[in-house]
Amino acid sequence: MTKKIPVVEKILGANETLAEKNRAVLDEHGVYAINLMASPGAGKTSLIEQTLPKLAERYRIAVIDGDIATSIDADRAAEAGADIAVQVNTGGNCHLDAVMLQKGMEEIDFTKINLLLVENVGNLVCPANFVLGTHKSVLVASVPEGDDKPYKYPGMYRGVDALIINKIDLLPYIPFKMDYFRKGVEVLNAELVTFPISCATGEGVDEWVNWIIAEVEANKK
Amino acid sequence: MTKKIPVVEKILGANETLAEKNRAVLDEHGVYAINLMASPGAGKTSLIEQTLPKLAERYRIAVIDGDIATSIDADRAAEAGADIAVQVNTGGNCHLDAVMLQKGMEEIDFTKINLLLVENVGNLVCPANFVLGTHKSVLVASVPEGDDKPYKYPGMYRGVDALIINKIDLLPYIPFKMDYFRKGVEVLNAELVTFPISCATGEGVDEWVNWIIAEVEANKK
């Protein structure tokens, strides 16, 4: 008698299942979505403020901002030209999850949108553990945080598709060893595309914006 | 017939119970302990490096460093003169809890120590939810993080006993409105004692060190 071998497919957890549903909604409407993650104050909102005007003629853009409290970030995104900005307050939660993104997405008419920027809660640990259904994850690092962060927060650096190194205008005032930082990144994520930028001066922002355009156009095909 | 009214005392969770045990060990040996919390890169380790030499003649000091990975911070504390430095790697966890502190404390001979500095995982959300058994909690904020952080991370700012505002040497290069920042703090925590400092230049460190001395001495009585 042959023993029956049960074959168990990968069971997705609740968050992964809902993330797939979010992705399906986005893809149905041809909307490309990016999940922006960072420490508190690394410059996610400033990056969005720099990015929106440079894409305004080309795309219609929605922003979903995750924060424990306030609508400061969504207000700034709206001010900077987002076609719609939605604030999700997590009520103490330290990250966005697929449920929260879904709630935010319900406020958006995706027939009128090409691009969705999601600004996660400022946290270099927990957001990396919750997929949302976005197409790419981008980490915003910043010079004042120090050059040892890839070594100390490997989970976050390992899991992202692109890396912004923000606040390079402060390099003259801070002992930040770029080689040491990049070496730490390379060990974790050798293929990571990297954009050194300054949201204060605008330096390097065009390269990042061109990457988004290439991503959005490739997603259309 | 009188209805029976059940009286349920406050039930401590597992973490609170263990935190009380940690405190009992500290108090038994007359050791005063501080829990340092902050965003990644706000300067907790730099603050410890500035603090240890100024207290070296007066106290024998242990440091317990919490990080997801590496022993970079404990190495720096040892280099700066800690009598003993213990690195606790959280294995992906985004905060220290009372169990992890207990494990770290087991490595220390408290008969030879007066002061314990605990450096929590860099995170402006989760560590605020886990008491450790230390006597005071101190938040290290930093100028490059931006002046809106008290508004966006109220749980952390509400729960601490003292606030360091680090990297004030960068104020000339960053649009940080100190009044706006302080107003946000005051709403949440009106009595909070605050120390503007620069770990790069040493400015303001003496006031912070004098506060520690006053706390340790008051705890002896």
Boltz contact constraints between the chains, C-beta under 6 A:
constraints:
  - contact:
      token1: [A, 39]
      token2: [B, 39]
      max_distance: 6.0
  - contact:
      token1: [A, 39]
      token2: [B, 40]
      max_distance: 6.0
  - contact:
      token1: [A, 40]
      token2: [B, 39]
      max_distance: 6.0
  - contact:
      token1: [A, 40]
      token2: [B, 124]
      max_distance: 6.0
  - contact:
      token1: [A, 40]
      token2: [B, 145]
      max_distance: 6.0
  - contact:
      token1: [A, 40]
      token2: [B, 149]
      max_distance: 6.0
  - contact:
      token1: [A, 41]
      token2: [B, 145]
      max_distance: 6.0
  - contact:
      token1: [A, 41]
      token2: [B, 146]
      max_distance: 6.0
  - contact:
      token1: [A, 67]
      token2: [B, 152]
      max_distance: 6.0
  - contact:
      token1: [A, 69]
      token2: [B, 154]
      max_distance: 6.0
  - contact:
      token1: [A, 70]
      token2: [B, 151]
      max_distance: 6.0
  - contact:
      token1: [A, 70]
      token2: [B, 152]
      max_distance: 6.0
  - contact:
      token1: [A, 72]
      token2: [B, 148]
      max_distance: 6.0
  - contact:
      token1: [A, 94]
      token2: [B, 125]
      max_distance: 6.0
  - contact:
      token1: [A, 94]
      token2: [B, 126]
      max_distance: 6.0
  - contact:
      token1: [A, 123]
      token2: [B, 125]
      max_distance: 6.0
  - contact:
      token1: [A, 124]
      token2: [B, 40]
      max_distance: 6.0
  - contact:
      token1: [A, 125]
      token2: [B, 94]
      max_distance: 6.0
  - contact:
      token1: [A, 125]
      token2: [B, 123]
      max_distance: 6.0
  - contact:
      token1: [A, 126]
      token2: [B, 94]
      max_distance: 6.0
  - contact:
      token1: [A, 144]
      token2: [B, 144]
      max_distance: 6.0
  - contact:
      token1: [A, 145]
      token2: [B, 40]
      max_distance: 6.0
  - contact:
      token1: [A, 145]
      token2: [B, 41]
      max_distance: 6.0
  - contact:
      token1: [A, 146]
      token2: [B, 41]
      max_distance: 6.0
  - contact:
      token1: [A, 148]
      token2: [B, 72]
      max_distance: 6.0
  - contact:
      token1: [A, 149]
      token2: [B, 40]
      max_distance: 6.0
  - contact:
      token1: [A, 151]
      token2: [B, 70]
      max_distance: 6.0
  - contact:
      token1: [A, 152]
      token2: [B, 67]
      max_distance: 6.0
  - contact:
      token1: [A, 152]
      token2: [B, 70]
      max_distance: 6.0
  - contact:
      token1: [A, 154]
      token2: [B, 69]
      max_distance: 6.0
